[in-house]
Amino acid sequence: MDLRIFTEPQQGATYDTLLAVAKATEELGFDAFFRSDHYLRMGSVDGLPGPTDAWITLAGLARETKRIRLGTLMTAGTFRLPGVLAIQVAQVDQMSGGRVELGLGTGWFEEEHKAYGIPFPKEKFARLEEQLEIVTGLWSTDLGKTFDFHGTYYDLTDSPALPKPAQQKIPVLVGGHGATRTPRLAAKYADEFNIPFASIEDSERQFGRVRAAAEEAGRSGDDLTYSNALVVCVGRDDQEVARRAAAIGRQPDELKLNGLAGSPAEVVDKIGRYAEAGASRVYLQILDLDDLDHLELISSQVQSQLS
């Protein structure tokens, strides 16, 4: 079971804070550092000092880390033109020595689009499908060849399809809860399917849909990695769990029901049940980015048991 650290910087974080978390992620033996791609805080937090851009952040971390994978859950398809996104991600992959992964989704948070003047189209899913075809097509075009695409939303003519990533193939993540179109899209384009904040039962059901869609598309269901994203709140005792829950504005019982919370043993047990449902990777949503002791506890008493 791979454990990855997943952050939500729109809730309030500087680049220096993210760098500290990424370095701790690397030093403590976690597999990867991922971040959300949002420009507006959610809920009652103030979000200060303001948003940071996902791919600018990852470009910086690419030069300041050496081992961990770096990526997004999920880059919003509404934020960037697909040709520009392909350039950005390929460049960060080069800067990292080939450690980047791209999670790409439709974008959904209308308020942040209004706040920063970003168009919020009505039809987002069909756009996402074209974006995935363009981004992966640009990266896979042979050197010296050009790439063309003529779709409903995007039109590319005689693109040199440069730059190329450092990796032969950047892993692409597709995710979500949709019962039909999402599994089909994952089967066609994804190396990994991620379901965010889902129960064990819902995860198993959705993984099954993706496996079936992959088989229908002529792929083995085992070609994809299956993963969950879950909030995490671990403590050595009930008091420490309660303190960490309070710091993120949540209740311990609710976190135990909807995420990974409690003692290390409780969290190890629940991760094991997600593994039985088909997951081989978990993105641990860390909401208090100043609590690096939390990461150390997860590393020493949760990750150590899973590896």
N, C-alpha and C positions, 0 to 999 in steps of 0.2 A: 504494500500500500504506500503510494507516494503521498506525502503531505506537503502542500504548498501554502504559502502565506498570501492572503488576498486582502488588500486594503481599499478603503473608501475615502480617498483624500478630500473629496468635495465636502465632507463633514467638518473639515478644519485641519489642515496640515501644511507645513512648509516643505520645500524640497529637502532641507536639512533633516527634518523629521523623517521623511521617507527614506533618505539615505541611511539614517541610523537603523531603521527597521530592515532595509535591504541588507546592510552589512551584518546585522544580527541573524537574519535569515540564512546568509551564507555561512557564518561562523558556527551556527548551531546545527548545521547539517540538513536543513530543509532543502527541498528539491527546487523551489522556484519562488520568485516574488512576482505577484500579479497585482494590478490595480484596476479600479473602475475607470470609466471614461465619462465623467460628468462635469458640468460647469456650474451647478447650483446645488446648494445643500438641501437636505431633506429632513423633515421633522423639526424639532424645537431647538436644535443646535444653532449657534450663530455662524458657523462655517468660516470663522476668521482663521487666517488672514485673507482667505479667498481661494478660488480654484487654482489648480495647477493643471497644465495640459498633459494628457497621458503620454503621448509619444515624445514630447520634450523631456519629461521626467525619465522615461526609459532610455532615451539617448544619453542623458547624464549618468544614469546607473550602469549603462553598458560600459562606460569607461572606468567606473569606480568599483566594479565587482569582477570576479574572475570565473566563477563556477556556475552560479545559479542561472536557471532559465528565467526569462523576462517576458511578460506579456500582459494582455488585457482581457478582462471579463466585463463587458464586451466593448470593443470599439463601436461607437454609434455610427451606423451607416449614413445618418443624416449630417454628420459633422464634416465629412471630407469627400471630395470627389474620388472615385476609385483609382484613377490613374495617379493622382497625387498621393493617395494612401499607399499604393504599391511602392512608390519611390521612397516615402518616409520609412516604411517598415523594412525595406531592403537595406536602406542606409543604416538604420539602427542595428540590423542584423550584422552588417559588416563591422560596425563599431564595437559590437559585443564579441566578435569572433565566432558568430553562428549560434547564438543562444536565444533567439527571439521566437515567440509564438504569437499568432494573431487570432484572437477571438473577435468575431465580427457579428454584430447583430443589427436589428432594424433601427434602434433608437426608439425611445418610448416616452420620455419625460418632457411633455409639451411645454411646461413652465420654463424650463431652462432654455428652450429654443426662443420663447418670447423674450426672456430676459436679455439674451445676447444677440437678437436679430438673426437667428438661424432659421431658415425655412423648415417647416414641419409638414411634409407632404402627406396627403391622405393615404395614398397607396405606397406603403413602405416595404412590404414583403417582396413584391415583384422587383422593386429596386434592389433589395438585398441580393436577390438571386443574380441579377445582372452584375452587381458589384463583385460577388464571389467569382463569377466567371471571368470578369476582367482582371481582377487582382491575380488570381491563380494563372490565368492565361498569359499575362505579361511576364510573370516570373518563369514560366515554363517555355517561353519562346526561345528557340535556339539563337545563340549569338550570330549576328549577321543577318538574321531574319527580321521581319516586321510583323506587328500584330494589328489586326483589324477587328473591330466589333461594331455592329450596327444593330442596336436594340431599341426598345421603346423609350428608354430614359437616358441612355448614354451612347455616344457615337465616337469611335476612335478610328483614325485612318493613318496608315503607315507609321505606327508608333515603333520607335527603335527598341521598345521594351527594355529599357535600361533605367537604373542600374540593376544588376543581378544580386540576389542575396548571397551571403557567405555559405549558407547551407544549400545543399542540392534541392531540398524542399523544406520550406518553412511550414511547420505544423499549423493547420487551420482548425479552430474550434468553432463549432456551431452549437447553440443551446436553446433551451426553452421548454415550455410545457405543451405546446401545440400538438394535437394528436395526429395530424395528417401532413400538413405542408412542412412542418419543422423536421420530422423524421426523413421525409423525402429529400429535403435540402441537405441534411447531414449526410445521408447516404451518398449523395452526389459529390459533395465538396469537402467533407470534414475528415480530419484525422482523429479528432476527438469530439465526443458529444458530452456536453455538460448540462446538468439540470440544477438550477439554483433553488435553494431553500425549499426542498421537497421532502415529503415523508419517505420512509423506507418503501412503503407500499407503492406510492406514486412513482418513485424512482424505478423500481423493478418493472412497473407497467410501461413506463416511457422507454427504458432501455430495451425492452422487448419490441416495442414499435420500431425503434431505430434499427435493431438487428433484422427485423422482418423487411424493412425498407431497403437495407443494404443487400440482403439476399435477392430481393426483387430487382435491384439495380445491377446485379451480377457481381457483387462483392461478397466476401465472407463477413458475417457479423463480427468476427474476431479481428477484422482489419482496423476497427475503431477502438480507441480508448474510451472508457465510460467513467464519468466523474461527477461528483457532487460539489456544490458550494454551500457551506453551512457556517452559521455564526458559531463562534467557539467562546467558551467561558469556563476555564478550568481553575480549580483551587485545591489546596492541600486539605482543606476542611470546609465545612459549611459556611463559616464566617468569611473565609477568603472568597468563596464563590459568590456570596451575597455582596461583598464589597466590589468585586469586579462587575457584577451585574448592575449594581447601582451606578457605577461609573459610566455605563453606557445607556442608562435609562431603561433598564429591563428588569424583569423579575426572574429569580432563579427557576421557579417551576415552569414558567413559560419558555425559558431558554432550554430547559431539559426536554420539553415537549417538542419544540420546533427547531432545535439545534443540537450542538454538542456541548453539554454543560454538566458540571458536577466534579467529582473526584477524577483523578487520572484513570482509575479502574473503570468508573462508569463510562467515561468517554471512549476508552479503548473498546469496551464491550459494544457500545453503540456503533462505532466505526466498523467493528467486525460484522454487525448486522447489515450495514450498507454494503460491505464487501460481499456478503452472501447474496445481496440483491443484484450484484453485478458490477459495482464500482471498484476500480483499482487505483483511484486517485481522489483525494479530497482537498478542496480549496478552503482553508480555514479563514473565515472572515474575521479579521482583527479590527475592532472598532476603537479601542483605546490605544493609540499608536505611541503613547508615552510610556506604556507599561511593558518595558522590555523583559522584566522578570517573568511575565506571563509566557513569553516565547521560550524562555529558558526552561520553565516548568514543563511546557508541552514537549520540548525537545528531550528532556532528561527522563520524563516519566510517562509520556504517551508515545512519542515517536520511537523511543528505544524499544518498547514492547512490540510495536508493529513491524519493525525491521528485523 
